[in-house]
Amino acid sequence: MWSWRKLSVTWGAVGLLALALFAGAGEVLPVVALAALCHELGHLTALALVKAKIERIRLTAFGAEIRADTRYLPYGREIFCTLAGPAVNLVLAVVLARAAGNYLLAGANLFLGVFNLLPLPSLDGGRALHLAISWVTDPMLADRVCRWVGLLWGGALAATALVLVVRHGTGAFLLLGALGAFLPQLPLAKRRQSR
């Protein structure tokens, strides 16, 4: 793993980058990286606006993880910070498609924004759902609801990606992402059921 100040890059991120280049994604990779950078800058800007201290940023095989001290943030502000990344992507998708006519970059932003809104625990949508339920009820109920919602959505996404791979020979990276979001949920569900 490589690190510099608060930024670290895992071997998984390097491996996924090498796999993407090997699979022929060299033309699309800079566009996706730019959309991902805009996404993370959206989160970082929102965190700066609410004066949350950034502790570290990790680039992993499944994206960037921003660790910030949000312990004292009200739920509404934390939801704002969580949804800022997808919001930036969705706004950029509209602006780039309409004003600039750059449909490749607009499409990358649209996909990244919508994908990150899925209610999977490792994505922004799952985090926002957990925060919203915690705000209205309590964190324990939010844990239970989000675990099952994550299992259902993760399983559906993995099944869809598998169908794309088997029937059409496409969707391998979507399948990797879906499995990366879905598989960590299984041990949690089994542990909870055994109690």
C-alpha positions as CSV (number, residue, x, y, z in Angstrom):
1,M,0.0,0.0,0.0
2,W,1.2,3.5,-0.8
3,S,0.4,6.5,1.4
4,W,1.1,10.2,1.5
5,R,-0.2,12.4,4.3
6,K,-3.9,11.6,4.6
7,L,-4.2,9.8,1.2
8,S,-3.5,6.0,0.8
9,V,-3.8,3.7,-2.2
10,T,-4.4,0.0,-1.5
11,W,-3.0,-2.9,-3.6
12,G,-6.6,-3.7,-4.5
13,A,-7.0,-0.3,-6.2
14,V,-3.8,-0.8,-8.2
15,G,-4.9,-4.3,-9.1
16,L,-8.3,-3.2,-10.4
17,L,-6.6,-0.4,-12.4
18,A,-4.3,-3.0,-14.0
19,L,-7.2,-5.3,-14.7
20,A,-9.2,-2.4,-16.3
21,L,-6.3,-1.5,-18.5
22,F,-5.7,-5.2,-19.4
23,A,-9.4,-5.5,-20.3
24,G,-9.2,-2.6,-22.7
25,A,-10.8,0.2,-20.7
26,G,-7.9,2.6,-21.4
27,E,-10.1,5.0,-23.4
28,V,-12.9,5.2,-20.9
29,L,-10.8,5.0,-17.7
30,P,-9.8,8.7,-17.7
31,V,-13.4,9.7,-18.1
32,V,-14.5,7.5,-15.2
33,A,-11.6,8.7,-13.1
34,L,-12.7,12.3,-13.7
35,A,-16.3,11.6,-12.8
36,A,-15.1,9.8,-9.6
37,L,-12.8,12.7,-8.8
38,C,-15.8,15.1,-9.1
39,H,-17.9,12.8,-6.9
40,E,-15.3,12.8,-4.1
41,L,-14.7,16.6,-4.4
42,G,-18.5,16.9,-3.9
43,H,-18.2,15.0,-0.6
44,L,-15.1,16.9,0.4
45,T,-16.7,20.3,-0.3
46,A,-19.8,19.4,1.7
47,L,-17.6,18.2,4.6
48,A,-15.6,21.5,4.5
49,L,-18.9,23.5,4.5
50,V,-20.0,21.8,7.7
51,K,-16.5,22.1,9.1
52,A,-15.9,18.3,9.6
53,K,-12.3,17.3,9.9
54,I,-11.0,14.9,7.2
55,E,-9.0,12.1,8.9
56,R,-8.0,10.1,5.8
57,I,-8.9,9.2,2.2
58,R,-8.3,5.6,1.0
59,L,-8.5,4.5,-2.6
60,T,-9.6,0.8,-2.7
61,A,-10.6,-1.7,-5.3
62,F,-14.2,-0.6,-4.7
63,G,-13.7,3.2,-4.8
64,A,-12.7,5.9,-2.5
65,E,-13.3,6.0,1.3
66,I,-13.3,9.3,3.0
67,R,-13.0,9.1,6.8
68,A,-14.2,12.3,8.5
69,D,-15.0,13.1,12.1
70,T,-18.8,13.5,11.8
71,R,-19.6,12.5,15.4
72,Y,-21.0,15.8,16.4
73,L,-22.8,16.6,13.1
74,P,-26.6,16.6,13.2
75,Y,-28.2,13.9,11.0
76,G,-29.4,16.4,8.4
77,R,-25.9,17.7,7.8
78,E,-24.4,14.3,7.6
79,I,-27.0,13.2,5.1
80,F,-26.1,16.4,3.1
81,C,-22.4,15.4,3.1
82,T,-23.3,11.8,2.1
83,L,-25.5,12.8,-0.8
84,A,-23.2,15.6,-2.1
85,G,-21.1,13.3,-4.2
86,P,-24.0,11.7,-6.2
87,A,-25.6,15.2,-6.4
88,V,-22.4,16.6,-8.1
89,N,-22.4,13.7,-10.5
90,L,-26.1,14.1,-11.5
91,V,-25.8,17.9,-11.9
92,L,-22.6,17.4,-14.1
93,A,-24.4,14.8,-16.1
94,V,-27.2,17.2,-17.1
95,V,-24.8,20.2,-17.6
96,L,-22.3,18.2,-19.7
97,A,-25.0,16.6,-21.9
98,R,-27.0,19.8,-22.5
99,A,-24.5,22.5,-22.5
100,A,-21.3,20.8,-23.6
101,G,-22.6,17.9,-25.6
102,N,-20.0,15.6,-23.9
103,Y,-22.1,12.5,-23.7
104,L,-19.3,10.2,-22.6
105,L,-18.4,12.2,-19.6
106,A,-22.1,13.0,-18.9
107,G,-22.9,9.2,-19.1
108,A,-20.0,8.4,-16.7
109,N,-21.3,11.0,-14.2
110,L,-24.9,9.8,-14.6
111,F,-23.9,6.1,-14.0
112,L,-21.7,7.0,-11.0
113,G,-24.3,9.2,-9.4
114,V,-27.2,6.7,-9.8
115,F,-25.1,3.7,-8.8
116,N,-23.9,5.5,-5.6
117,L,-27.6,6.2,-4.7
118,L,-28.4,2.4,-4.5
119,P,-29.3,1.5,-0.9
120,L,-26.2,-0.7,-0.4
121,P,-24.4,-0.2,2.9
122,S,-21.0,0.4,1.2
123,L,-22.6,3.1,-1.1
124,D,-23.8,6.6,-0.4
125,G,-27.4,5.6,-0.8
126,G,-27.1,3.0,1.9
127,R,-25.4,5.4,4.2
128,A,-28.0,8.1,3.6
129,L,-30.8,5.5,4.2
130,H,-29.2,4.4,7.5
131,L,-28.8,8.0,8.6
132,A,-32.4,8.9,7.7
133,I,-33.9,5.8,9.6
134,S,-31.6,6.5,12.6
135,W,-32.8,10.2,12.6
136,V,-36.5,9.2,12.5
137,T,-36.3,6.1,14.8
138,D,-33.1,4.7,16.2
139,P,-29.7,3.3,15.0
140,M,-30.5,-0.3,16.0
141,L,-33.6,-0.4,13.8
142,A,-31.6,1.3,11.0
143,D,-29.0,-1.4,11.2
144,R,-31.6,-4.2,10.8
145,V,-33.5,-2.5,8.0
146,C,-30.4,-1.5,6.0
147,R,-28.9,-5.0,6.4
148,W,-31.9,-6.6,4.7
149,V,-32.4,-3.8,2.1
150,G,-28.7,-4.2,1.3
151,L,-29.0,-8.0,0.9
152,L,-32.0,-7.6,-1.4
153,W,-30.5,-4.9,-3.6
154,G,-27.0,-6.4,-3.6
155,G,-28.4,-9.8,-4.6
156,A,-30.6,-8.3,-7.3
157,L,-27.6,-6.2,-8.6
158,A,-25.3,-9.3,-8.6
159,A,-27.9,-11.4,-10.4
160,T,-28.5,-8.7,-13.0
161,A,-24.7,-8.4,-13.6
162,L,-24.4,-12.2,-13.8
163,V,-27.1,-12.3,-16.5
164,L,-25.3,-9.6,-18.5
165,V,-22.0,-11.5,-18.3
166,V,-23.6,-14.9,-19.2
167,R,-26.0,-13.8,-21.9
168,H,-24.2,-10.8,-23.5
169,G,-20.6,-11.1,-22.5
170,T,-20.6,-7.7,-20.8
171,G,-20.9,-6.4,-17.3
172,A,-17.9,-8.0,-15.7
173,F,-16.9,-4.8,-13.8
174,L,-20.5,-4.3,-12.7
175,L,-20.5,-7.9,-11.4
176,L,-17.3,-7.3,-9.5
177,G,-18.8,-4.2,-7.9
178,A,-22.0,-5.9,-7.1
179,L,-20.2,-8.9,-5.5
180,G,-18.0,-6.4,-3.6
181,A,-21.1,-4.8,-2.1
182,F,-23.2,-7.9,-1.6
183,L,-20.8,-10.5,-0.2
184,P,-19.7,-8.6,2.9
185,Q,-23.4,-8.5,3.9
186,L,-23.7,-12.3,4.1
187,P,-21.7,-12.9,7.3
188,L,-23.5,-10.1,9.1
189,A,-26.9,-11.7,8.2
190,K,-25.8,-15.2,9.3
191,R,-24.4,-13.9,12.6
192,R,-27.6,-12.0,13.4
193,Q,-29.8,-15.0,12.6
194,S,-27.8,-17.3,14.9
195,R,-28.4,-15.1,18.0
